[in-house]
Amino acid sequence: YALRHREETGRTVASYFKNEVITTLTVIFFIYLPSVFKTCLSIFNCRYIGTDDGKRKYVLIRDPSVVCWDPEHWIWGITVATPGVIMWGFVIPLAAFILMYRNKDKLNDPDTKKKYGFIYFGFLSTHYFWEIIVTARKILISAVTAYFSMIRLDFQLYVIIMLMVTFLILQTQNQPYIYPALNSLETRSILVSVLTVYTACFFLDDSLTDDPMAYVFFTILVFMNFYFIIYWLMIFGREFWEARAALRTRLVGIGRRIPCCFRANKVSTLDEEGDETARVGVEGKMVMGIVNDEVGSPENNG
């Protein structure tokens, strides 16, 4: 591939591997960024369990044997978690935005597509940065979940609802995706998330769990999520059905590159060449017949 790249573009093999490395790192960073960021935050995700010698005691939710804010926990938080939060939560998204901003006039360039296309494919050219907005939403919700865990749970849910409503408004006003189906799907996804969190607030009060309204809210909760799954399946099925022709063309193209299919393609090519040869031969015979008729006629003999 590297040698073919050099022959086709005239560039060095080093530039080919550089583009491949950048592409790989871009995909890895944006796939694993939310999970790695959440893991880094989990070291600050503590739960209050009571008092010890007059001091409030917190333990790590992921490992209750770890006491939060003791010297060992502080060391891990400062040396491991904090650099990870800064790197994955701020540096990487900011660097991605700067790179795309510098190349915003070259988004259709083949090299730019290859290196950073994973980030802005599917968005309008005016909203090439929208994947950063989506990532920011995930980062902020994870941060609220971690840092507000030591405060009242209802306050944590209210902050999450405010964030989700803000991003819902941004999504509705901008409609950043190229395809309307994706805009509709993203809007419904955020809306269902907001309603799910809002409905969950009803179950914070244990005294209301036996209330008949609890069953009503639970039914609404299940219905909303079931509705979104059905809607997603409908969108997916419709888009797949519309793209079946393009998919069939791609599969045929892949089949032609597979060695086991070479013989069939070769036979097909030979058949086409044979048909062409036979056609030329028939036309030649017809021409020769006409010439012979002309040469062998009595007028010409005379």
C-alpha positions as CSV (number, residue, x, y, z in Angstrom):
1,Y,0.0,0.0,0.0
2,A,2.8,2.4,0.8
3,L,4.6,1.8,-2.5
4,R,1.3,2.1,-4.4
5,H,0.7,5.4,-2.5
6,R,4.1,6.6,-3.6
7,E,3.4,5.7,-7.2
8,E,0.0,7.3,-7.3
9,T,0.7,10.5,-5.4
10,G,4.5,10.9,-5.8
11,R,4.9,11.3,-2.0
12,T,7.3,9.5,0.2
13,V,6.5,6.3,2.1
14,A,7.0,8.3,5.4
15,S,4.1,10.7,4.5
16,Y,1.9,7.7,3.9
17,F,2.6,6.2,7.3
18,K,2.3,9.6,8.9
19,N,-1.3,9.9,7.5
20,E,-2.1,6.4,8.7
21,V,-0.8,7.1,12.2
22,I,-2.8,10.3,12.5
23,T,-6.0,8.6,11.2
24,T,-5.5,5.7,13.7
25,L,-4.9,8.0,16.7
26,T,-7.9,10.2,15.7
27,V,-10.2,7.2,15.7
28,I,-8.8,5.7,18.9
29,F,-9.0,9.0,20.8
30,F,-12.6,9.8,19.9
31,I,-13.8,6.3,20.5
32,Y,-12.2,5.8,23.9
33,L,-12.3,9.4,25.1
34,P,-15.6,9.2,27.0
35,S,-14.8,5.9,28.7
36,V,-11.2,6.9,29.6
37,F,-12.4,10.3,30.9
38,K,-15.1,8.7,33.0
39,T,-12.5,6.2,34.4
40,C,-10.2,9.1,35.4
41,L,-13.2,10.8,37.1
42,S,-14.2,7.7,39.0
43,I,-11.4,8.2,41.4
44,F,-13.2,11.3,42.7
45,N,-16.6,9.6,42.7
46,C,-17.1,9.1,46.4
47,R,-20.1,8.4,48.6
48,Y,-20.9,9.6,52.1
49,I,-21.3,6.8,54.6
50,G,-21.4,8.6,57.9
51,T,-19.1,10.3,60.4
52,D,-15.8,9.0,62.0
53,D,-14.4,10.8,65.0
54,G,-16.7,13.7,64.2
55,K,-15.5,13.9,60.5
56,R,-17.6,13.1,57.5
57,K,-16.4,9.9,55.9
58,Y,-16.5,9.1,52.2
59,V,-15.6,5.9,50.4
60,L,-14.9,5.3,46.7
61,I,-18.0,4.1,44.9
62,R,-16.0,1.7,42.7
63,D,-14.1,0.3,45.6
64,P,-15.7,1.0,49.1
65,S,-12.5,-0.3,50.8
66,V,-10.8,2.9,49.7
67,V,-11.4,5.9,52.0
68,C,-11.7,9.2,50.0
69,W,-9.5,12.2,50.7
70,D,-7.0,10.4,52.8
71,P,-3.3,10.9,51.9
72,E,-3.1,7.9,49.6
73,H,-6.3,8.9,47.8
74,W,-5.0,12.4,47.4
75,I,-1.7,11.1,45.8
76,W,-3.6,9.0,43.3
77,G,-6.0,11.8,42.5
78,I,-3.2,14.4,41.9
79,T,-0.7,12.2,40.1
80,V,-3.0,10.0,38.0
81,A,-6.6,11.2,37.8
82,T,-6.1,14.9,37.5
83,P,-3.6,14.8,34.5
84,G,-5.9,12.2,32.9
85,V,-8.9,14.5,33.3
86,I,-7.0,17.5,31.9
87,M,-5.6,15.5,29.0
88,W,-8.8,13.6,27.9
89,G,-11.3,16.2,28.9
90,F,-9.7,19.4,27.7
91,V,-6.4,19.0,25.8
92,I,-7.5,16.4,23.2
93,P,-10.9,18.0,22.3
94,L,-9.3,21.4,22.1
95,A,-6.4,20.1,19.9
96,A,-8.9,18.4,17.6
97,F,-10.9,21.7,17.3
98,I,-7.8,23.7,16.5
99,L,-6.6,21.2,13.9
100,M,-10.0,21.2,12.2
101,Y,-10.3,25.0,12.4
102,R,-6.9,25.4,10.7
103,N,-8.1,23.0,7.9
104,K,-11.7,24.2,7.6
105,D,-11.0,25.4,4.1
106,K,-9.5,22.0,3.1
107,L,-12.2,19.7,4.5
108,N,-12.7,18.2,1.0
109,D,-9.0,17.6,0.5
110,P,-8.2,13.8,0.3
111,D,-5.4,14.1,2.9
112,T,-7.6,16.0,5.3
113,K,-10.5,13.6,4.9
114,K,-8.2,10.7,5.6
115,K,-6.7,12.2,8.7
116,Y,-9.6,14.0,10.3
117,G,-12.6,12.8,8.4
118,F,-13.7,10.6,11.2
119,I,-14.5,13.7,13.2
120,Y,-16.5,15.7,10.7
121,F,-18.0,13.2,8.3
122,G,-21.8,13.4,8.4
123,F,-22.0,17.0,9.5
124,L,-22.6,20.1,7.4
125,S,-19.5,22.0,6.3
126,T,-20.6,24.9,8.6
127,H,-20.8,22.5,11.5
128,Y,-17.6,20.6,11.0
129,F,-16.8,21.0,14.8
130,W,-20.1,19.5,16.0
131,E,-18.5,16.2,17.2
132,I,-16.6,18.4,19.7
133,I,-20.0,19.6,21.0
134,V,-21.2,16.0,21.3
135,T,-18.0,15.1,23.2
136,A,-18.4,18.1,25.4
137,R,-21.9,16.9,26.4
138,K,-20.6,13.5,27.4
139,I,-17.7,15.1,29.3
140,L,-19.9,17.5,31.2
141,I,-22.4,14.8,32.2
142,S,-19.6,12.5,33.4
143,A,-18.1,15.4,35.4
144,V,-21.4,16.2,37.0
145,T,-22.0,12.5,37.9
146,A,-18.6,12.3,39.5
147,Y,-18.1,15.7,41.3
148,F,-21.7,16.1,42.4
149,S,-22.0,12.6,43.8
150,M,-21.1,13.9,47.3
151,I,-24.0,16.3,47.2
152,R,-27.7,15.5,47.1
153,L,-28.8,13.2,44.3
154,D,-31.7,15.4,43.3
155,F,-29.4,18.3,42.8
156,Q,-27.2,16.2,40.6
157,L,-30.2,15.2,38.4
158,Y,-31.4,18.7,38.1
159,V,-28.0,19.9,36.8
160,I,-27.9,17.0,34.3
161,I,-31.4,18.0,33.1
162,M,-30.3,21.6,32.6
163,L,-27.3,20.4,30.6
164,M,-29.4,18.1,28.5
165,V,-32.0,20.8,27.8
166,T,-29.2,23.2,26.8
167,F,-27.8,20.7,24.3
168,L,-31.3,19.9,23.1
169,I,-31.8,23.6,22.2
170,L,-28.5,23.7,20.4
171,Q,-29.3,20.6,18.4
172,T,-32.8,21.9,17.5
173,Q,-31.6,25.3,16.4
174,N,-28.5,24.2,14.4
175,Q,-29.6,20.8,12.8
176,P,-25.9,20.1,12.2
177,Y,-26.2,16.7,10.4
178,I,-26.3,16.4,6.6
179,Y,-29.1,13.9,6.6
180,P,-32.4,15.0,8.2
181,A,-32.9,11.5,9.6
182,L,-29.8,11.9,11.8
183,N,-31.0,15.3,13.0
184,S,-34.4,13.8,13.9
185,L,-32.7,10.8,15.6
186,E,-30.3,12.9,17.6
187,T,-33.1,15.3,18.7
188,R,-35.3,12.4,19.9
189,S,-32.4,10.8,21.6
190,I,-31.6,13.9,23.8
191,L,-35.3,14.5,24.4
192,V,-35.9,10.9,25.6
193,S,-32.8,11.3,27.9
194,V,-34.2,14.5,29.4
195,L,-37.6,12.9,30.1
196,T,-36.0,9.8,31.5
197,V,-33.9,11.7,34.0
198,Y,-36.9,13.9,34.8
199,T,-39.1,10.9,35.4
200,A,-36.4,9.3,37.6
201,C,-36.6,12.3,39.9
202,F,-40.0,11.1,41.0
203,F,-38.5,7.9,42.5
204,L,-36.1,9.8,44.7
205,D,-38.7,10.0,47.4
206,D,-39.1,6.5,48.9
207,S,-42.5,7.5,50.4
208,L,-43.9,7.7,46.8
209,T,-42.8,4.3,45.6
210,D,-46.2,2.8,46.6
211,D,-48.1,5.6,45.1
212,P,-50.3,4.7,42.1
213,M,-48.6,7.5,40.2
214,A,-45.3,5.6,40.5
215,Y,-46.7,3.0,38.1
216,V,-47.8,5.7,35.7
217,F,-44.3,7.3,35.6
218,F,-42.7,3.9,35.3
219,T,-45.0,3.1,32.3
220,I,-44.1,6.5,30.7
221,L,-40.4,5.8,31.3
222,V,-40.6,2.4,29.6
223,F,-42.8,3.6,26.8
224,M,-40.4,6.5,25.9
225,N,-37.4,4.3,25.7
226,F,-39.3,1.6,23.8
227,Y,-40.5,4.3,21.4
228,F,-37.0,5.5,20.7
229,I,-35.8,2.0,20.0
230,I,-38.6,1.4,17.5
231,Y,-38.0,4.7,15.9
232,W,-34.2,4.0,15.6
233,L,-35.0,0.6,14.0
234,M,-37.4,2.3,11.5
235,I,-34.8,4.9,10.5
236,F,-32.1,2.3,10.2
237,G,-34.3,0.0,8.1
238,R,-35.3,2.9,5.8
239,E,-31.8,4.1,5.3
240,F,-30.5,0.6,4.7
241,W,-33.2,-0.1,2.2
242,E,-32.4,3.2,0.3
243,A,-28.7,2.4,0.3
244,R,-29.1,-1.2,-0.9
245,A,-28.1,-0.4,-4.5
246,A,-24.9,1.3,-3.4
247,L,-24.2,-1.5,-1.0
248,R,-24.6,-4.1,-3.7
249,T,-22.2,-2.2,-6.0
250,R,-19.6,-2.1,-3.2
251,L,-20.0,-5.8,-2.6
252,V,-19.5,-6.5,-6.3
253,G,-16.4,-4.3,-6.3
254,I,-15.0,-6.2,-3.2
255,G,-15.7,-9.5,-4.9
256,R,-13.7,-8.6,-7.9
257,R,-10.7,-7.9,-5.7
258,I,-10.9,-11.3,-4.0
259,P,-8.5,-13.9,-5.5
260,C,-11.2,-16.7,-5.5
261,C,-13.4,-14.5,-7.7
262,F,-10.6,-13.8,-10.1
263,R,-11.2,-16.9,-12.2
264,A,-14.9,-16.1,-12.6
265,N,-14.0,-12.5,-13.6
266,K,-11.4,-13.8,-16.0
267,V,-13.8,-16.2,-17.6
268,S,-16.4,-13.4,-17.9
269,T,-13.8,-11.2,-19.5
270,L,-12.8,-14.0,-21.9
271,D,-16.4,-14.6,-22.8
272,E,-16.8,-10.9,-23.6
273,E,-13.6,-11.0,-25.6
274,G,-14.8,-14.1,-27.4
275,D,-18.1,-12.6,-28.3
276,E,-16.3,-9.5,-29.7
277,T,-13.9,-11.8,-31.7
278,A,-16.8,-13.8,-33.1
279,R,-18.6,-10.6,-34.0
280,V,-15.5,-9.2,-35.8
281,G,-15.1,-12.6,-37.5
282,V,-18.7,-12.6,-38.8
283,E,-18.4,-9.1,-40.1
284,G,-15.1,-10.1,-41.8
285,K,-16.7,-13.0,-43.5
286,M,-19.5,-10.8,-44.7
287,V,-17.1,-8.4,-46.2
288,M,-15.1,-11.1,-47.8
289,G,-18.3,-12.6,-49.3
290,I,-19.2,-9.3,-50.8
291,V,-15.7,-8.9,-52.3
292,N,-15.8,-12.4,-53.7
293,D,-19.3,-11.8,-55.2
294,E,-18.0,-8.6,-56.8
295,V,-14.8,-10.2,-58.1
296,G,-16.5,-13.4,-59.3
297,S,-19.4,-11.7,-61.2
298,P,-19.6,-12.0,-65.1
299,E,-19.3,-8.2,-65.5
300,N,-16.0,-8.0,-63.7
301,N,-14.7,-11.1,-65.5
302,G,-15.3,-9.6,-68.8
